[in-house]
């Protein structure tokens, strides 16, 4: 079968275009995009030997990039206990299943920000080798926390203490193959013996982690709840804030000034049905849902300050939730609370691709980039709810979902 494919019968939208490209076609050769434009122009430059896929008038856009995932997450409750009890082989198979489901949900790239036992590195290698199906993976490996700190059970965090310990923890993740570093600087919603505002790192520990990562050309993101320690981390050069449950205007202004990005994960403080499904205990549900309004205030402050925001669901990206996937529902929350639809699409594609340093390969529908593409009935740059109509997914030139063909 020819590896030259013409995608036709579509419009094209992405963060680089001010308006949809109509009557368009995309030429895919191998795993990359060879040309994009009006169909007649694209056809004129194509190989004679090719096959064609008619998208039937759908809208073609870049695959989504989810910047906050945990394929091995085990929240408090019976479902989480099952995951925690898995050995490495069981965990690898479990995570591979989640990776495949994530890709079918239109998320073609993920940033893992805390996985157990370094299984994420094996999974990344297996996906790249074509042994299993899944999204492109950028990973932090095991997050770095203090002894007993946030994620030491649920996210497989590596417990460290003191600046030497934090330096060693960072270096261990880099040795294992980490693309970035994740540091737990405060409590959160899933730690029973902490609160969202519990500070969990000393300044010298924080400085050691950030400095070491930057010396090795790795960015640092931080699980962060309260404003105080978050602001201190930003001052020390933090590259990204996760959650940011209780940010202030002063902190978000500092984030904007320093170029520190924000992954708000709004869905995690408004997902009772998900918690019920997993059997999450009442104490965690109350803490999470009770933080919801303050969480939104933080997000709105970040938008007003001009902070670069990015899609990240924390919940499994593929999880069916409120009529769509968790990733799409998160993006809807972002749009419903002040992010214009074109900017929301950018926050789910080109902005995270740029943060990852992968903007030459992913994030838009342009010549030379990987053919990581999705098709929807409507235009997500006009209404992100159009992602609910997702029916076709391609990664690296391979069609991994086609509802029309399968009758889904």
C-alpha positions as CSV (number, residue, x, y, z in Angstrom):
1,X,0.0,0.0,0.0
2,X,1.3,3.5,-0.9
3,X,2.4,5.6,2.0
4,X,1.3,8.7,0.0
5,X,-2.2,9.8,1.0
6,X,-4.4,12.6,-0.1
7,X,-6.9,13.8,2.5
8,X,-9.6,15.7,0.7
9,X,-13.1,16.9,1.2
10,X,-12.2,19.0,4.2
11,X,-11.6,22.4,5.7
12,X,-8.4,23.0,7.7
13,X,-8.1,25.0,10.9
14,X,-5.3,25.5,13.4
15,X,-3.6,28.1,15.6
16,X,-1.6,29.5,12.6
17,X,-4.7,30.4,10.6
18,X,-7.1,33.4,11.1
19,X,-9.8,31.7,9.1
20,X,-10.6,28.1,7.9
21,X,-8.9,27.0,4.7
22,X,-11.9,25.7,2.8
23,X,-12.0,23.2,-0.1
24,X,-8.7,22.0,1.2
25,X,-6.6,19.0,0.9
26,X,-3.6,17.6,2.9
27,X,-1.0,15.5,1.3
28,X,0.6,13.0,3.7
29,X,3.7,11.2,2.7
30,X,5.1,8.7,5.1
31,X,4.5,10.1,8.6
32,X,4.6,13.8,7.8
33,X,2.6,16.4,5.9
34,X,4.0,17.1,2.5
35,X,1.6,19.8,1.4
36,X,-1.5,21.7,2.6
37,X,-3.7,24.0,0.5
38,X,-6.5,24.2,-2.0
39,X,-7.1,20.7,-3.4
40,X,-6.2,21.5,-7.0
41,X,-2.9,23.0,-5.9
42,X,-2.0,20.0,-3.7
43,X,-3.0,17.5,-6.3
44,X,-0.7,19.2,-8.9
45,X,2.4,18.4,-6.8
46,X,1.6,14.9,-5.7
47,X,3.0,11.5,-6.5
48,X,1.0,9.6,-9.2
49,X,0.9,6.6,-6.9
50,X,-1.2,7.5,-3.9
51,X,-4.5,6.7,-2.2
52,X,-7.2,9.1,-1.1
53,X,-9.4,9.6,1.9
54,X,-12.5,11.6,1.5
55,X,-13.3,13.4,4.8
56,X,-16.8,14.2,3.7
57,X,-16.8,17.9,4.5
58,X,-15.4,17.6,8.0
59,X,-13.0,20.0,9.6
60,X,-9.4,18.8,9.9
61,X,-7.2,20.2,12.8
62,X,-4.1,19.2,14.7
63,X,-4.3,16.3,17.2
64,X,-4.7,17.5,20.8
65,X,-1.8,17.9,23.2
66,X,-2.7,17.0,26.8
67,X,-0.1,18.5,29.2
68,X,-1.2,16.8,32.4
69,X,-1.7,13.1,32.4
70,X,-1.0,10.2,34.7
71,X,-1.5,6.8,33.0
72,X,-0.7,5.0,36.2
73,X,-2.7,7.3,38.5
74,X,-4.2,5.6,41.6
75,X,-6.5,7.9,43.6
76,X,-7.7,6.9,47.1
77,X,-10.5,4.2,46.8
78,X,-10.9,0.7,45.6
79,X,-10.1,1.4,41.9
80,X,-6.9,3.1,42.9
81,X,-5.9,0.3,45.2
82,X,-6.1,-2.1,42.3
83,X,-3.6,0.0,40.3
84,X,-1.3,0.3,43.3
85,X,-1.2,-3.4,43.7
86,X,0.0,-4.1,40.1
87,X,3.5,-5.3,39.4
88,X,5.5,-3.7,36.6
89,X,4.3,-6.0,33.9
90,X,0.6,-5.5,34.9
91,X,1.1,-1.8,35.1
92,X,2.7,-1.7,31.6
93,X,-0.3,-3.4,30.1
94,X,-2.7,-1.2,32.0
95,X,-0.9,2.0,30.9
96,X,-0.7,0.7,27.3
97,X,-4.5,0.3,27.3
98,X,-4.9,3.9,28.6
99,X,-2.4,5.2,26.0
100,X,-4.4,3.5,23.1
101,X,-7.7,4.9,24.4
102,X,-6.1,8.4,24.7
103,X,-5.0,8.3,21.1
104,X,-8.4,7.2,19.9
105,X,-9.9,10.2,21.9
106,X,-7.9,12.5,19.6
107,X,-5.0,13.3,22.0
108,X,-2.0,12.5,19.8
109,X,0.6,13.9,22.3
110,X,0.7,13.7,26.1
111,X,2.9,15.1,28.8
112,X,3.1,12.6,31.7
113,X,3.7,14.4,35.0
114,X,4.1,11.5,37.4
115,X,4.2,7.8,36.7
116,X,5.0,4.8,38.8
117,X,8.1,2.6,38.6
118,X,9.5,4.3,35.4
119,X,7.1,2.2,33.3
120,X,6.4,5.4,31.3
121,X,9.8,5.1,29.7
122,X,9.2,1.6,28.5
123,X,5.8,2.5,27.2
124,X,7.3,5.5,25.3
125,X,9.9,3.2,23.7
126,X,7.3,0.6,22.8
127,X,5.1,3.2,21.1
128,X,8.0,4.7,19.2
129,X,9.0,1.2,18.0
130,X,5.5,0.5,16.9
131,X,4.9,-2.4,19.3
132,X,1.8,-0.7,20.8
133,X,-0.5,2.1,19.8
134,X,-0.4,5.3,21.7
135,X,0.2,9.1,21.6
136,X,3.6,10.7,21.5
137,X,4.9,10.8,25.1
138,X,6.9,13.5,26.8
139,X,7.4,12.5,30.4
140,X,8.8,13.7,33.8
141,X,9.2,10.2,35.1
142,X,8.7,10.1,38.8
143,X,7.8,13.5,40.4
144,X,10.0,14.8,43.1
145,X,8.4,15.3,46.6
146,X,9.5,15.6,50.2
147,X,9.2,12.6,52.5
148,X,5.5,11.8,52.8
149,X,4.7,14.6,50.3
150,X,2.0,14.9,47.7
151,X,1.9,12.0,45.3
152,X,4.2,9.7,47.2
153,X,1.5,7.0,46.9
154,X,-0.9,8.1,44.1
155,X,1.7,9.3,41.5
156,X,4.7,7.3,42.4
157,X,6.7,10.3,43.6
158,X,10.3,9.9,44.6
159,X,10.7,11.1,48.2
160,X,13.7,13.4,48.7
161,X,14.8,15.8,51.4
162,X,17.3,18.7,51.5
163,X,18.9,20.4,48.5
164,X,21.3,17.5,47.9
165,X,18.3,15.0,47.9
166,X,16.4,17.2,45.5
167,X,19.4,17.5,43.2
168,X,19.8,13.7,43.2
169,X,16.1,13.2,42.5
170,X,16.2,15.4,39.5
171,X,19.4,13.7,38.2
172,X,17.8,10.3,38.7
173,X,14.9,11.2,36.4
174,X,17.2,12.7,33.8
175,X,19.3,9.5,33.9
176,X,16.1,7.5,33.3
177,X,15.2,9.6,30.3
178,X,13.0,12.4,31.6
179,X,12.1,15.1,29.1
180,X,11.1,17.5,32.0
181,X,11.0,17.6,35.8
182,X,8.0,17.7,38.0
183,X,8.2,18.9,41.6
184,X,5.5,18.7,44.3
185,X,5.8,22.0,46.1
186,X,2.5,21.8,48.1
187,X,-0.3,19.6,49.2
188,X,-3.3,18.9,47.0
189,X,-6.7,17.3,46.8
190,X,-5.6,13.6,47.0
191,X,-3.3,13.6,50.0
192,X,-5.2,12.7,53.2
193,X,-2.6,14.0,55.7
194,X,-2.2,17.4,54.0
195,X,-4.2,20.4,52.7
196,X,-4.0,22.2,49.5
197,X,-2.1,25.0,51.2
198,X,0.5,22.7,52.9
199,X,3.9,23.9,51.9
200,X,6.2,20.9,51.2
201,X,9.5,22.3,50.0
202,X,12.1,24.6,51.5
203,X,13.5,27.4,49.4
204,X,16.9,25.7,49.1
205,X,15.3,22.4,48.0
206,X,13.2,24.3,45.4
207,X,16.2,26.2,44.1
208,X,18.3,23.0,43.9
209,X,15.6,21.2,41.9
210,X,15.0,24.1,39.4
211,X,18.7,24.9,39.0
212,X,19.7,21.3,38.5
213,X,17.0,20.7,35.9
214,X,17.9,23.9,34.0
215,X,21.6,22.9,34.0
216,X,20.6,19.8,32.2
217,X,18.3,21.8,29.8
218,X,15.1,20.4,31.3
219,X,12.1,22.5,32.1
220,X,10.4,22.3,35.5
221,X,6.7,22.1,36.3
222,X,5.3,22.2,39.7
223,X,2.2,20.7,41.4
224,X,1.1,23.9,43.2
225,X,-1.8,24.9,45.4
226,X,-1.2,28.1,47.4
227,X,0.1,31.5,46.1
228,X,3.1,31.9,48.5
229,X,5.3,29.0,47.6
230,X,4.1,29.2,43.9
231,X,5.3,32.8,43.7
232,X,8.6,31.8,45.2
233,X,9.0,29.0,42.6
234,X,8.2,31.5,39.8
235,X,10.9,33.8,41.3
236,X,13.4,31.0,41.1
237,X,12.7,30.2,37.5
238,X,9.8,27.8,37.4
239,X,8.6,27.0,33.9
240,X,5.0,25.9,34.5
241,X,2.4,25.7,37.2
242,X,0.0,22.8,37.5
243,X,-3.4,23.3,39.1
244,X,-2.7,26.6,40.9
245,X,-5.7,26.3,43.1
246,X,-5.2,29.5,45.0
247,X,-3.2,31.9,42.9
248,X,-3.3,35.7,43.4
249,X,-3.1,38.5,40.9
250,X,0.4,39.2,42.2
251,X,1.5,35.7,41.4
252,X,-0.1,35.5,38.0
253,X,1.5,38.8,37.0
254,X,4.9,37.4,38.0
255,X,4.1,34.3,35.9
256,X,3.2,36.4,32.9
257,X,6.4,38.5,33.3
258,X,8.7,35.5,33.6
259,X,7.0,33.4,30.9
260,X,5.8,30.7,33.3
261,X,3.0,28.8,31.8
262,X,-0.2,27.4,33.5
263,X,-2.0,24.1,33.2
264,X,-5.1,24.7,35.3
265,X,-6.8,21.3,35.2
266,X,-10.2,22.8,36.0
267,X,-12.0,19.6,35.6
268,X,-10.5,18.0,38.7
269,X,-12.4,20.4,41.1
270,X,-15.7,19.7,39.3
271,X,-15.9,16.0,38.6
272,X,-18.1,14.3,41.3
273,X,-19.4,11.6,38.9
274,X,-15.8,10.6,38.1
275,X,-15.0,10.3,41.8
276,X,-18.1,8.3,42.4
277,X,-17.2,5.9,39.7
278,X,-13.8,5.3,41.2
279,X,-15.1,5.1,44.8
280,X,-13.1,8.1,45.9
281,X,-13.7,8.7,49.6
282,X,-15.8,11.6,50.9
283,X,-12.9,13.6,52.4
284,X,-11.2,13.9,49.0
285,X,-14.4,14.7,47.2
286,X,-15.2,17.5,49.7
287,X,-11.7,18.9,49.4
288,X,-11.7,18.8,45.6
289,X,-15.2,20.1,44.9
290,X,-14.9,22.7,47.7
291,X,-11.9,24.2,46.0
292,X,-13.8,24.7,42.7
293,X,-14.8,28.3,42.8
294,X,-11.4,29.5,44.2
295,X,-9.7,27.4,41.4
296,X,-11.7,29.3,38.8
297,X,-10.7,32.7,40.3
298,X,-7.0,31.6,39.9
299,X,-7.6,30.7,36.3
300,X,-9.4,33.9,35.5
301,X,-6.6,35.9,37.1
302,X,-4.1,34.1,34.9
303,X,-6.0,34.9,31.8
304,X,-6.3,38.6,32.8
305,X,-2.6,38.7,33.4
306,X,-1.8,37.2,30.0
307,X,-0.3,34.0,31.3
308,X,0.1,31.3,28.6
309,X,-2.4,28.6,29.5
310,X,-2.4,25.0,28.2
311,X,-4.7,22.0,28.1
312,X,-4.2,19.4,30.8
313,X,-7.0,17.1,32.2
314,X,-5.3,15.3,35.1
315,X,-8.2,12.9,34.7
316,X,-7.5,10.2,32.1
317,X,-7.8,12.1,28.8
318,X,-10.0,9.5,27.2
319,X,-12.4,9.1,30.2
320,X,-16.0,9.5,29.1
321,X,-17.3,12.4,31.2
322,X,-20.4,14.6,30.9
323,X,-21.0,13.5,27.3
324,X,-17.5,13.7,26.0
325,X,-13.9,12.9,26.9
326,X,-12.2,14.5,30.0
327,X,-9.7,16.3,27.7
328,X,-12.5,18.0,25.7
329,X,-14.5,18.7,28.9
330,X,-11.4,20.4,30.3
331,X,-11.0,22.6,27.2
332,X,-14.7,23.5,27.4
333,X,-14.3,24.7,31.0
334,X,-11.3,26.8,29.9
335,X,-13.4,28.3,27.1
336,X,-16.5,28.8,29.3
337,X,-14.5,30.8,31.8
338,X,-12.9,33.3,29.5
339,X,-10.7,31.8,26.8
340,X,-11.8,32.6,23.3
341,X,-12.3,29.5,21.1
342,X,-9.3,30.2,18.8
343,X,-7.1,30.7,21.8
344,X,-8.5,27.5,23.4
345,X,-7.5,25.6,20.2
346,X,-4.0,27.1,20.5
347,X,-3.9,26.1,24.2
348,X,-4.6,22.5,23.1
349,X,-2.2,22.4,20.2
350,X,0.5,24.9,19.3
351,X,1.1,26.5,22.7
352,X,1.9,23.2,24.4
353,X,3.9,22.0,21.4
354,X,6.0,25.1,21.8
355,X,6.5,24.6,25.5
356,X,7.7,21.1,24.8
357,X,10.1,22.4,22.2
358,X,8.3,20.3,19.6
359,X,6.7,23.1,17.6
360,X,8.6,22.0,14.4
361,X,6.9,18.6,14.6
362,X,3.5,19.0,16.1
363,X,0.8,21.5,17.0
364,X,-0.4,22.7,13.6
365,X,-1.4,21.5,10.1
366,X,1.7,22.6,8.2
367,X,4.1,21.2,5.7
368,X,6.9,19.2,7.3
369,X,5.1,18.4,10.6
370,X,4.0,15.0,11.7
371,X,0.6,14.0,10.3
372,X,-1.1,14.0,13.7
373,X,-4.6,15.1,12.7
374,X,-8.2,14.8,13.8
375,X,-11.5,15.5,12.1
376,X,-14.7,16.9,13.5
377,X,-18.1,17.9,12.1
378,X,-17.7,21.5,13.2
379,X,-15.0,24.1,13.5
380,X,-13.4,24.1,17.0
381,X,-11.9,27.6,16.4
382,X,-15.5,28.8,16.4
383,X,-16.7,26.6,19.2
384,X,-14.6,24.1,21.1
385,X,-17.7,22.0,21.6
386,X,-17.0,20.9,18.0
387,X,-14.5,18.5,19.5
388,X,-17.4,16.4,20.8
389,X,-18.1,15.4,17.2
390,X,-14.6,13.9,16.8
391,X,-14.8,10.9,14.5
392,X,-11.4,10.4,12.8
393,X,-7.9,10.3,14.1
394,X,-4.5,10.0,12.3
395,X,-1.1,9.8,14.0
396,X,2.0,9.9,12.0
397,X,0.2,9.1,8.7
398,X,-1.7,6.1,10.2
399,X,-5.4,6.3,10.6
400,X,-6.1,5.0,14.1
401,X,-9.8,5.8,14.3
402,X,-12.4,6.1,11.6
403,X,-16.0,6.0,12.9
404,X,-17.4,6.1,9.3
405,X,-15.5,2.9,8.4
406,X,-16.4,1.0,11.5
407,X,-20.0,2.2,11.8
408,X,-19.4,3.8,15.2
